[in-house]
Amino acid sequence: METTETETEPEGGAAPAVSRAVVCEFLGTLLLVFFAVGSAVLAGEYIGTFGIALAFGFTMLALVYALGPVSGCHINPAVTLGMLLARRIPPRTAVEYWIAQIVGGIAGAALLFLVAKQVPGLQTDGAFGTNGWGDRSAVHINLGGAFVAEMVMTFLFVYVVLSVTHAGAAAGLAGVAIGLALATVHLIGIPLDGTSVNPARSLGPALFAGGAALTQVWLFLVAPLIGGVIAAAVHQVTHPPQADAGPT
């Protein structure tokens, strides 16, 4: 997941590698929103919290192996921020990824909205797989609790991503760990605030849900980014660059 085609030169008439990486970040975020958020919107009544958490985890796992060799499969602005702070990617790539992720999240939500509108009686206004606190939370968590929960959950997710993709990590197992981490935070976070840990995943559906979902979305943009910053800082302590060579 760490080594991507953005580090190689294009061959022949192929598009520049960075363009392929940006397309992958757009596509990956679109698919994560459509399938994972879609599991809550279209099938939540049938599969429950556990099923939704697995949908997020399995979708992420599959995308890591499909897109990781090209872009690293961040598909999450908080992950990209963590990678930037860990000096794994340059600032220009981070900005390109952020744009692709946000646009991909909106496109995925638009496609999901189109499908949802074909289901008679399905409520999308103010809901639509969005995040929230207070009366929009299953346990009525308050604003402060939701903010802390999102920071801690995103910390875990981004920390795992950084740890399993550094040079000394076990090859080939990153996708499993990342998928399990995302499923875990959803098992805990869905009853709290619907689980974001990904600003692009939250913004897209909120734009289509409107109402309180849109007025509360700021928390799910800010808190995950703070969690990503903390994860990058802690990772530098627990996995310093010299540790990549392995134990001595």
RORO-782337 format. One line per field, with one value per residue: residue number from 1; x, y, z of N, C-alpha, C in turn. Coordinates in Angstrom, 3 decimals, m for minus. Example, Ala and Ser with C-alpha at 12.3 -4.5 7.8 and 13.67 -1.06 7.14 Angstrom:
2
k	[1 2]
n.c1	[13.190 12.850]
n.c2	[m5.690 m2.250]
n.c3	[7.800 7.080]
ca.c1	[12.300 13.670]
ca.c2	[m4.500 m1.060]
ca.c3	[7.800 7.140]
c.c1	[13.200 12.900]
c.c2	[m3.300 0.030]
c.c3	[7.800 7.870]
***
This chain:
248
k	[1 2 3 4 5 6 7 8 9 10 11 12 13 14 15 16 17 18 19 20 21 22 23 24 25 26 27 28 29 30 31 32 33 34 35 36 37 38 39 40 41 42 43 44 45 46 47 48 49 50 51 52 53 54 55 56 57 58 59 60 61 62 63 64 65 66 67 68 69 70 71 72 73 74 75 76 77 78 79 80 81 82 83 84 85 86 87 88 89 90 91 92 93 94 95 96 97 98 99 100 101 102 103 104 105 106 107 108 109 110 111 112 113 114 115 116 117 118 119 120 121 122 123 124 125 126 127 128 129 130 131 132 133 134 135 136 137 138 139 140 141 142 143 144 145 146 147 148 149 150 151 152 153 154 155 156 157 158 159 160 161 162 163 164 165 166 167 168 169 170 171 172 173 174 175 176 177 178 179 180 181 182 183 184 185 186 187 188 189 190 191 192 193 194 195 196 197 198 199 200 201 202 203 204 205 206 207 208 209 210 211 212 213 214 215 216 217 218 219 220 221 222 223 224 225 226 227 228 229 230 231 232 233 234 235 236 237 238 239 240 241 242 243 244 245 246 247 248]
n.c1	[0.822 2.042 4.044 3.598 2.342 2.777 5.368 6.711 7.808 5.812 5.083 5.598 2.707 1.123 m0.993 0.207 1.564 0.731 m1.750 m3.257 m3.219 m4.690 m7.162 m7.733 m8.030 m10.304 m12.148 m12.021 m13.005 m15.561 m16.651 m16.439 m18.236 m20.623 m21.051 m20.449 m21.610 m23.983 m24.800 m25.850 m27.890 m29.535 m29.760 m29.607 m31.663 m31.912 m29.407 m28.219 m26.136 m23.756 m23.548 m23.334 m20.901 m19.185 m19.536 m18.271 m15.664 m15.028 m15.321 m13.295 m11.055 m11.034 m10.638 m8.135 m6.381 m7.031 m6.582 m4.411 m1.729 m1.539 m2.310 m1.980 m4.295 m5.655 m8.143 m9.413 m9.374 m8.183 m6.360 m4.673 m3.670 m2.269 m0.323 0.989 2.076 3.749 5.644 5.432 4.244 4.338 3.396 1.913 0.809 m0.806 m2.741 m3.935 m4.998 m6.820 m8.704 m9.666 m10.754 m12.821 m14.479 m15.010 m16.385 m18.727 m19.730 m20.165 m22.142 m24.137 m24.760 m25.678 m27.876 m29.485 m30.164 m31.442 m33.711 m35.289 m36.466 m39.445 m40.817 m38.478 m36.630 m34.707 m34.178 m32.404 m31.277 m29.928 m27.577 m25.886 m23.850 m24.085 m24.957 m26.530 m30.023 m29.774 m28.221 m27.963 m27.538 m27.747 m25.449 m23.477 m22.249 m19.524 m18.768 m19.072 m17.132 m14.718 m14.885 m14.741 m12.160 m10.573 m11.301 m10.540 m7.852 m7.030 m7.584 m6.001 m3.493 m3.108 m3.079 m0.735 1.151 1.051 1.904 4.472 8.035 9.068 6.981 4.916 4.788 2.094 m0.076 m1.320 m3.832 m5.688 m5.377 m6.072 m8.708 m9.932 m9.516 m11.094 m13.633 m13.825 m13.865 m16.276 m18.091 m18.008 m18.533 m20.921 m23.355 m22.815 m22.327 m22.789 m20.430 m17.742 m14.818 m13.718 m13.635 m14.479 m16.282 m18.300 m19.105 m20.201 m22.720 m24.067 m24.560 m26.642 m28.555 m29.176 m30.618 m30.315 m28.247 m26.469 m25.848 m24.496 m22.279 m19.764 m18.304 m17.565 m15.832 m13.733 m12.879 m11.957 m9.674 m8.034 m7.636 m6.130 m3.795 m2.793 m2.358 m0.289 1.738 2.121 2.831 5.332 6.808 6.532 7.247 9.880 11.871 14.362 13.660 12.569 14.317 14.215 14.383 17.294]
n.c2	[m1.213 1.174 1.598 2.932 3.407 6.023 6.599 5.846 6.152 7.108 4.893 4.741 5.748 5.973 7.376 9.848 8.570 9.748 10.740 8.412 7.565 9.569 9.217 6.686 7.293 8.882 6.996 4.939 6.205 6.867 4.270 3.253 4.909 4.380 1.556 0.905 2.976 2.722 0.220 0.808 2.607 1.261 m1.373 m1.540 m2.136 m4.829 m6.045 m4.932 m3.372 m4.869 m6.026 m3.724 m2.675 m4.737 m4.441 m1.985 m2.693 m4.920 m3.770 m1.849 m3.521 m4.975 m2.868 m1.910 m3.898 m3.802 m1.133 m0.202 m0.743 1.237 3.874 3.790 3.666 5.501 6.863 8.590 11.613 12.009 9.912 10.540 12.966 12.017 10.472 12.502 14.035 12.137 12.124 10.532 11.104 13.823 17.344 18.286 15.945 15.207 17.267 16.853 14.299 14.868 16.493 14.669 12.721 14.080 14.853 12.309 11.195 12.746 12.085 9.333 9.425 10.714 8.796 6.763 8.070 8.293 5.601 5.059 6.617 5.132 3.291 2.654 4.666 4.912 6.753 9.636 12.296 14.179 11.885 9.234 7.679 9.349 11.181 12.081 13.814 14.086 14.146 12.818 10.676 7.243 6.643 9.080 10.671 13.502 16.631 17.046 14.454 13.064 14.342 13.659 10.865 10.540 11.522 9.647 7.192 7.673 8.090 5.454 4.099 5.488 5.248 2.476 2.143 3.615 2.114 m0.519 m0.190 0.738 0.481 m1.760 m3.498 m6.501 m8.054 m7.953 m8.203 m5.898 m5.005 m6.673 m5.995 m3.269 m3.345 m4.776 m2.960 m0.802 m1.983 m2.530 0.038 0.891 m0.904 m0.025 2.719 3.191 3.077 5.356 7.796 7.207 6.789 8.236 8.853 9.636 12.305 12.692 10.628 11.450 14.031 13.834 12.211 13.912 16.235 15.487 14.628 16.866 19.377 18.791 16.979 18.204 20.581 19.587 18.386 19.511 18.711 16.139 16.544 17.944 16.636 13.970 14.720 15.867 13.599 12.124 13.676 13.356 10.600 10.401 11.747 10.141 7.771 8.397 8.295 5.651 4.156 4.997 6.327 4.925 2.517 1.093 m0.625 m2.865 m4.887 m4.728]
n.c3	[0.000 0.575 m1.374 m4.454 m7.828 m8.373 m8.061 m10.262 m13.687 m16.490 m19.221 m22.724 m24.434 m22.237 m19.673 m17.301 m14.247 m11.871 m12.545 m12.869 m10.247 m8.954 m10.180 m9.168 m6.440 m6.539 m7.632 m5.697 m3.365 m4.211 m4.568 m1.971 m0.576 m1.998 m1.714 1.051 2.718 1.443 2.349 4.812 4.156 2.279 3.167 5.905 7.711 7.459 7.794 10.028 12.643 12.825 10.290 8.693 9.622 8.784 6.036 5.532 6.343 4.652 2.102 2.176 2.515 0.086 m1.727 m0.994 m1.932 m4.613 m5.481 m4.079 m5.105 m7.021 m6.077 m3.363 m2.028 m0.209 0.048 1.857 3.449 5.992 6.239 4.117 5.088 7.328 6.006 4.627 6.754 7.775 5.894 3.653 1.282 m1.121 m0.699 m2.984 m4.081 m1.946 m1.941 m4.451 m4.012 m1.923 m3.241 m5.163 m3.483 m2.094 m4.249 m5.247 m3.065 m3.079 m5.608 m5.273 m3.309 m4.755 m6.701 m5.036 m3.916 m6.164 m6.580 m4.142 m4.322 m5.932 m4.381 m2.969 m0.407 1.055 3.335 2.941 3.558 5.863 6.859 5.402 5.770 7.211 9.623 13.141 16.227 19.519 19.211 16.862 17.237 18.096 20.753 21.827 22.154 23.165 21.692 22.433 23.210 20.799 19.277 20.584 20.339 17.542 17.039 18.444 17.265 14.608 15.024 15.730 13.298 11.311 12.473 12.374 9.575 8.890 10.299 9.290 6.740 6.653 6.029 7.379 7.815 7.724 4.636 2.313 4.069 4.764 3.815 5.115 7.839 7.741 6.777 8.894 10.977 10.166 10.173 12.915 14.173 13.221 14.363 16.980 16.712 15.222 16.834 18.324 16.755 14.148 12.861 11.301 10.652 8.308 6.379 3.665 3.254 4.946 4.110 1.453 1.607 3.454 2.026 0.376 2.155 3.704 5.953 9.475 9.239 7.505 8.857 11.032 9.982 10.055 12.300 11.645 9.674 10.810 13.278 12.485 10.988 12.933 14.499 12.650 12.526 15.144 15.105 13.207 14.579 16.873 15.648 14.638 16.937 17.887 15.669 14.524 11.774 11.583 12.579 10.571 9.419 10.912 13.983 16.079]
ca.c1	[0.000 2.886 4.703 2.563 2.813 3.111 6.806 7.296 7.636 4.884 5.710 4.930 1.653 0.262 m1.198 1.134 1.180 0.006 m3.143 m3.893 m3.385 m5.794 m8.381 m7.976 m8.546 m11.692 m12.939 m12.096 m13.909 m16.905 m17.107 m16.607 m19.490 m21.786 m21.285 m20.435 m22.715 m25.175 m25.258 m26.680 m29.068 m30.398 m29.893 m29.386 m32.777 m31.790 m28.099 m27.889 m24.847 m22.659 m23.453 m22.826 m19.476 m18.496 m19.563 m17.177 m14.377 m14.787 m15.119 m11.963 m10.080 m10.976 m10.086 m6.694 m5.667 m7.303 m6.077 m3.199 m0.500 m1.518 m2.379 m1.868 m5.666 m5.988 m9.590 m9.794 m8.502 m7.421 m5.232 m3.746 m2.991 m1.290 0.778 1.729 2.858 4.786 6.549 5.327 3.813 4.599 2.193 1.095 0.033 m1.843 m3.814 m4.635 m5.779 m7.950 m9.723 m10.248 m11.552 m14.043 m15.332 m15.441 m17.405 m19.966 m20.227 m20.699 m23.403 m25.118 m25.179 m26.473 m29.133 m30.279 m30.710 m32.353 m34.976 m36.084 m37.048 m40.624 m40.905 m37.178 m36.387 m33.352 m34.038 m31.870 m30.707 m29.082 m26.278 m25.049 m23.365 m24.677 m24.978 m27.801 m31.151 m29.409 m27.388 m28.748 m27.376 m27.858 m24.158 m23.452 m21.260 m18.174 m18.513 m18.900 m15.852 m13.660 m15.008 m14.238 m10.707 m9.953 m11.517 m9.695 m6.484 m6.777 m7.566 m4.843 m2.299 m2.967 m2.657 0.671 1.989 1.127 2.438 5.845 8.973 9.344 5.756 4.770 4.310 0.890 m1.132 m1.826 m5.260 m6.447 m5.347 m6.808 m10.126 m10.384 m9.536 m12.265 m14.808 m13.846 m14.316 m17.705 m18.834 m18.080 m18.987 m22.252 m24.349 m22.459 m22.588 m22.847 m19.028 m17.191 m13.378 m13.404 m14.403 m15.106 m17.424 m19.350 m19.577 m21.038 m24.098 m24.689 m25.029 m27.912 m29.526 m29.593 m31.106 m29.375 m27.074 m25.553 m25.373 m23.597 m21.205 m18.461 m17.570 m17.055 m14.738 m12.627 m12.381 m11.103 m8.377 m7.238 m7.226 m5.056 m2.580 m2.299 m1.854 1.007 2.709 2.408 3.527 6.741 7.449 6.551 7.884 10.807 12.398 15.417 13.091 12.123 15.282 13.931 15.027 18.721]
ca.c2	[0.000 2.366 1.782 3.119 3.712 7.445 6.712 5.347 6.991 6.536 4.242 4.934 6.748 5.854 8.603 9.950 7.723 10.515 10.836 7.142 7.534 10.467 8.528 5.606 7.871 9.249 5.778 4.224 6.899 6.677 2.910 3.103 5.555 3.705 0.222 0.842 3.805 2.113 m0.893 1.395 3.254 0.340 m2.701 m1.486 m2.785 m6.280 m6.560 m4.400 m2.713 m5.786 m6.135 m2.455 m2.618 m5.654 m3.866 m1.007 m3.386 m5.731 m2.880 m1.283 m4.585 m5.243 m1.719 m1.822 m4.777 m3.401 0.193 0.102 m0.673 2.429 5.145 3.606 3.490 6.283 7.131 9.204 12.764 11.868 9.033 11.315 13.908 11.248 10.137 13.740 14.383 11.109 12.355 9.441 11.708 15.264 18.174 18.352 14.708 15.261 18.154 16.155 13.227 15.454 16.902 13.462 12.044 14.841 14.720 10.921 10.992 13.368 11.289 8.093 9.744 11.016 7.527 6.088 8.812 7.918 4.269 5.119 7.230 4.135 2.400 3.342 4.881 5.022 8.108 10.143 13.634 14.221 10.605 8.877 7.173 10.449 11.151 13.121 13.670 14.500 13.303 12.084 9.565 6.152 6.699 10.504 11.226 14.952 17.123 16.777 13.021 12.678 14.879 12.813 9.533 10.578 11.663 8.396 6.162 7.980 7.806 4.022 3.706 6.050 4.653 1.139 2.307 4.010 1.066 m1.736 0.141 1.223 m0.415 m2.983 m4.246 m7.778 m7.839 m8.625 m8.300 m4.568 m4.896 m7.366 m5.174 m2.023 m3.691 m5.118 m1.738 m0.007 m2.685 m2.389 1.365 1.002 m1.640 0.834 4.074 3.333 3.521 6.660 8.926 6.711 6.585 8.904 8.621 9.918 13.488 12.552 9.734 12.186 15.206 13.471 11.923 15.049 17.186 15.007 14.496 18.202 19.549 18.673 16.229 19.150 21.547 18.905 17.680 20.128 17.907 14.936 16.986 18.436 15.666 12.947 15.283 15.972 12.235 11.757 14.381 12.689 9.284 10.587 12.122 8.962 6.788 8.801 7.875 4.193 3.585 5.988 5.890 3.947 1.215 0.397 m1.663 m4.044 m4.880 m5.033]
ca.c3	[0.000 0.644 m2.640 m5.455 m9.165 m8.487 m7.961 m11.500 m14.865 m17.459 m20.354 m24.006 m24.494 m21.071 m18.911 m16.185 m13.124 m10.864 m12.990 m12.523 m8.801 m8.610 m10.615 m8.203 m5.204 m6.838 m7.790 m4.436 m2.448 m4.762 m4.287 m0.520 m0.197 m2.583 m1.157 2.507 3.191 0.863 3.181 5.873 3.572 1.545 3.774 7.345 8.412 7.330 8.207 11.338 12.876 12.524 8.841 8.146 9.953 7.879 4.688 5.479 6.426 3.466 0.962 2.311 2.288 m1.349 m2.436 m0.708 m2.851 m5.996 m5.812 m3.329 m5.904 m7.879 m5.351 m1.928 m1.550 0.979 m0.060 3.129 3.680 7.239 5.932 3.296 5.979 8.088 5.103 4.356 7.935 7.922 4.774 2.693 0.017 m1.169 m0.551 m4.202 m4.172 m0.914 m2.402 m5.532 m3.397 m1.191 m4.215 m5.737 m2.456 m1.845 m5.430 m5.287 m2.045 m3.544 m6.734 m4.725 m2.646 m5.799 m7.279 m4.007 m3.816 m7.328 m6.322 m2.993 m4.740 m6.645 m3.370 m2.429 1.027 1.719 3.811 2.744 4.146 7.218 7.266 4.268 6.206 7.679 11.006 13.967 17.680 20.099 18.820 15.652 17.693 18.697 22.212 22.165 22.576 22.946 20.740 22.928 23.154 19.398 18.814 21.129 19.745 16.168 17.090 18.897 16.247 13.457 15.456 15.580 11.900 10.610 13.079 11.791 8.178 8.876 10.878 8.466 5.416 6.719 5.336 8.118 8.075 7.023 3.272 1.861 5.070 5.103 3.530 6.157 9.045 7.500 6.731 10.240 11.783 9.786 10.690 14.371 14.585 12.913 15.387 18.174 16.437 14.622 17.825 18.895 15.853 12.779 12.452 10.132 10.500 6.919 5.980 2.347 3.440 5.657 3.377 0.323 2.010 4.131 1.018 m0.164 3.248 4.109 7.315 10.588 8.779 6.888 9.853 11.970 9.290 10.333 13.296 11.001 8.819 11.631 14.261 11.886 10.600 14.162 14.817 11.729 12.948 16.352 14.705 12.566 15.607 17.707 14.811 14.563 18.187 17.995 14.470 13.951 10.475 11.706 12.940 9.376 9.066 11.731 15.285 16.092]
c.c1	[0.850 3.566 3.664 3.179 3.107 4.616 7.490 7.038 6.641 5.633 4.898 3.920 0.747 0.134 m0.190 0.619 0.379 m1.463 m3.893 m4.151 m4.558 m7.125 m8.734 m8.524 m9.991 m12.576 m13.108 m13.047 m15.350 m17.450 m17.305 m17.927 m20.685 m22.065 m21.376 m21.534 m24.033 m25.693 m26.150 m27.981 m30.048 m30.670 m29.755 m30.444 m32.618 m30.473 m27.636 m26.504 m23.682 m22.463 m22.913 m21.331 m18.670 m18.467 m18.457 m15.826 m14.049 m14.557 m13.722 m10.892 m9.919 m10.313 m8.595 m5.911 m5.881 m6.585 m4.750 m1.939 m0.404 m1.425 m2.054 m3.216 m5.912 m7.504 m10.176 m8.863 m7.672 m6.212 m4.198 m2.991 m1.942 m0.084 1.638 2.622 3.967 5.806 6.586 4.924 4.129 3.297 1.310 0.231 m1.095 m3.022 m4.621 m5.523 m7.002 m9.075 m10.430 m11.163 m12.867 m15.003 m15.861 m16.520 m18.749 m20.568 m20.832 m22.033 m24.499 m25.652 m26.061 m27.842 m30.069 m30.933 m31.753 m33.707 m35.861 m36.742 m38.237 m40.582 m39.589 m36.889 m34.936 m33.141 m33.555 m31.234 m29.642 m27.676 m25.338 m24.682 m24.031 m24.584 m26.336 m28.920 m30.917 m28.476 m28.258 m28.674 m27.433 m26.558 m24.146 m22.315 m19.841 m17.817 m18.283 m17.551 m14.701 m13.689 m14.432 m12.722 m10.040 m10.117 m10.650 m8.233 m6.156 m6.640 m6.315 m3.549 m2.047 m2.482 m1.172 1.577 2.139 1.637 3.848 6.793 9.196 8.137 5.729 4.137 3.014 m0.273 m1.766 m3.331 m6.124 m6.522 m6.171 m8.307 m10.687 m10.474 m10.768 m13.556 m14.943 m14.364 m15.786 m18.558 m19.037 m18.807 m20.379 m23.307 m24.075 m22.864 m22.683 m21.496 m18.675 m15.777 m12.892 m14.238 m15.105 m16.336 m18.592 m19.944 m20.539 m22.478 m24.798 m25.236 m26.385 m28.973 m30.065 m29.978 m30.010 m28.124 m26.025 m25.021 m24.408 m22.355 m19.830 m17.638 m16.891 m16.069 m13.513 m12.034 m11.543 m9.729 m7.468 m6.754 m6.096 m3.741 m1.963 m1.699 m0.475 2.084 3.097 3.180 5.004 7.506 7.593 7.230 8.816 11.425 13.476 14.906 12.655 13.071 15.076 14.682 16.492 19.062]
c.c2	[1.253 2.654 1.834 3.448 5.192 7.653 6.277 6.307 6.333 5.941 4.520 6.051 6.713 7.189 8.654 9.180 8.490 10.657 9.556 7.067 8.394 9.841 7.410 6.145 8.329 8.005 5.043 4.874 6.779 5.301 2.674 3.710 4.769 2.370 0.220 1.700 3.246 0.938 m0.391 1.951 2.232 m0.975 m2.709 m2.213 m4.302 m6.822 m6.011 m3.780 m3.603 m5.904 m4.879 m2.335 m3.535 m5.111 m2.831 m1.717 m4.169 m4.871 m2.287 m2.312 m4.841 m4.097 m1.550 m2.685 m4.383 m2.113 0.533 0.175 0.567 3.710 5.024 3.406 4.196 6.395 7.726 10.384 12.673 10.972 9.785 12.332 13.193 10.884 11.360 14.098 13.377 11.175 11.174 9.951 13.197 16.059 18.211 17.106 14.708 16.114 17.485 15.041 13.782 15.862 15.680 12.752 12.768 14.705 13.291 10.618 11.572 12.561 9.971 8.310 10.046 9.733 6.747 6.754 8.443 6.550 4.316 5.679 6.262 3.147 3.117 3.451 5.024 6.474 8.505 11.493 13.530 12.938 10.197 8.464 8.230 10.270 12.255 12.827 14.150 13.575 12.574 10.910 8.505 6.175 8.136 11.071 12.728 15.338 16.777 15.303 12.542 13.152 14.004 11.428 9.516 10.725 10.333 7.303 6.408 7.763 6.336 3.645 4.205 5.469 3.254 1.232 2.648 2.867 m0.143 m1.457 0.704 0.124 m1.736 m3.854 m5.545 m7.545 m8.602 m8.649 m6.960 m4.469 m5.529 m6.512 m3.909 m2.285 m4.019 m3.875 m0.893 m0.664 m2.486 m1.027 1.573 0.224 m0.787 2.134 4.227 3.728 4.922 7.809 8.499 6.400 7.309 8.382 8.941 11.120 13.357 11.667 10.472 13.313 14.840 13.170 13.104 16.066 16.785 14.853 15.850 18.277 19.459 17.905 17.174 20.155 20.900 18.329 18.254 19.287 16.722 15.249 17.309 17.347 14.553 13.472 15.451 14.591 11.757 12.414 13.695 11.333 9.401 10.916 10.918 7.918 7.118 8.377 6.356 3.501 4.624 5.437 4.822 2.568 0.421 m0.729 m2.928 m3.986 m5.256 m5.964]
c.c3	[0.000 m0.683 m3.733 m6.798 m9.342 m8.451 m9.251 m12.634 m15.814 m18.633 m21.619 m23.961 m23.292 m20.369 m17.765 m14.988 m12.088 m11.256 m12.670 m11.036 m8.360 m9.014 m9.631 m6.886 m5.374 m6.873 m6.464 m3.452 m2.907 m4.375 m2.796 m0.070 m0.735 m1.895 0.371 3.124 2.656 1.672 4.314 5.306 3.013 2.275 5.290 8.157 8.434 7.884 9.550 11.430 12.476 11.015 8.194 8.403 9.039 6.455 4.525 5.451 5.178 2.225 0.990 2.004 0.787 m2.110 m2.191 m1.696 m4.306 m6.380 m5.127 m4.167 m6.782 m7.058 m3.868 m1.275 m0.225 1.115 1.222 3.372 4.958 7.037 5.106 4.139 6.809 7.245 4.786 5.541 8.208 6.791 3.812 1.321 0.050 m1.046 m1.799 m4.353 m3.152 m1.365 m3.514 m4.983 m2.672 m2.146 m4.778 m4.746 m2.204 m3.021 m5.543 m4.270 m2.453 m4.688 m6.246 m4.034 m3.659 m6.425 m6.300 m3.859 m4.962 m7.117 m5.211 m3.384 m5.530 m5.679 m2.743 m0.904 1.756 2.060 3.591 3.415 5.590 7.685 6.251 4.693 6.737 9.144 11.815 15.445 18.197 19.673 17.508 15.961 18.338 20.212 22.720 22.738 22.292 22.007 21.178 22.856 21.737 18.869 19.295 20.496 18.331 16.137 17.433 17.845 15.016 13.787 15.248 14.117 11.181 11.170 12.517 10.355 8.102 9.320 9.970 7.059 5.485 6.240 6.068 8.351 7.262 5.656 3.013 2.826 5.405 4.914 4.594 7.416 8.889 7.454 8.096 11.125 11.457 10.273 12.192 14.798 14.245 13.905 16.639 17.872 15.869 15.656 18.375 17.979 14.388 12.179 11.161 9.874 9.084 6.464 4.632 2.422 4.092 4.829 2.252 0.710 2.667 3.137 0.463 0.919 3.674 5.571 8.363 10.187 8.206 7.902 10.852 11.306 9.605 11.307 12.631 9.881 9.656 12.523 13.628 11.465 11.814 14.592 13.936 12.089 14.168 16.006 14.072 13.592 16.462 16.908 14.679 15.800 18.241 16.819 13.843 12.662 10.589 12.067 11.728 8.965 9.883 13.043 15.183 17.225]
***
